[in-house]
């Protein structure tokens, strides 16, 4: 491993870099690309959660029913 001393600090009062339109002019320190900024957020966790949460609730209910159906004696 290399012993590189890099200090990373972000200033919360500093605005972010604008979208990059002329990459060769700012090649050493470019801003974000338009594709990265304008990417639609249509592949999030929502569709998976629509299925995972009800299935988890059903499984927990089945476990609860098997454990406590006869008055709570385990």
C-alpha contacts under 8 A as a table, 3 or more apart, distances in Angstrom:
res1	aa1	res2	aa2	distance
11	X	14	X	5.41
12	X	15	X	7.69
17	X	31	X	5.39
17	X	32	X	7.32
18	X	31	X	5.97
18	X	32	X	7.17
19	X	31	X	5.58
19	X	32	X	5.23
19	X	33	X	5.81
19	X	34	X	5.91
19	X	37	X	7.40
20	X	23	X	6.28
20	X	30	X	6.45
20	X	31	X	4.90
20	X	32	X	5.66
20	X	33	X	5.35
20	X	34	X	6.79
21	X	33	X	7.54
21	X	34	X	7.76
22	X	25	X	5.72
22	X	26	X	6.84
23	X	26	X	5.31
23	X	27	X	5.54
23	X	30	X	6.46
24	X	27	X	5.03
26	X	29	X	5.59
26	X	30	X	5.11
27	X	30	X	5.57
32	X	36	X	6.46
32	X	37	X	6.88
33	X	36	X	5.35
33	X	37	X	6.56
34	X	37	X	5.17
34	X	38	X	5.88
35	X	38	X	5.34
35	X	39	X	5.64
36	X	39	X	5.56
41	X	44	X	6.32
43	X	46	X	7.92
43	X	47	X	7.96
44	X	47	X	7.19
45	X	48	X	5.43
45	X	49	X	6.10
46	X	49	X	5.08
46	X	50	X	6.27
47	X	50	X	5.30
47	X	51	X	7.14
48	X	51	X	5.57
48	X	52	X	6.10
49	X	52	X	4.85
49	X	53	X	5.66
50	X	53	X	6.23
50	X	54	X	7.07
51	X	54	X	5.87
51	X	55	X	6.31
52	X	55	X	5.29
52	X	56	X	6.05
53	X	56	X	5.12
53	X	57	X	6.17
54	X	57	X	5.04
54	X	58	X	6.16
55	X	58	X	5.12
55	X	59	X	6.17
56	X	59	X	5.12
56	X	60	X	6.10
57	X	60	X	5.12
57	X	61	X	6.07
58	X	61	X	5.03
58	X	62	X	6.20
59	X	62	X	5.12
59	X	63	X	6.25
60	X	63	X	5.08
60	X	64	X	6.05
61	X	64	X	4.96
61	X	65	X	6.00
62	X	65	X	5.00
62	X	66	X	6.22
63	X	66	X	5.24
63	X	67	X	6.15
64	X	67	X	5.15
64	X	68	X	5.95
64	X	69	X	7.80
65	X	68	X	5.49
65	X	69	X	5.22
66	X	69	X	5.82
67	X	70	X	7.85
67	X	72	X	6.84
67	X	73	X	7.76
67	X	74	X	6.43
68	X	71	X	5.76
68	X	72	X	4.37
68	X	73	X	6.88
68	X	74	X	7.52
69	X	72	X	6.74
70	X	73	X	6.55
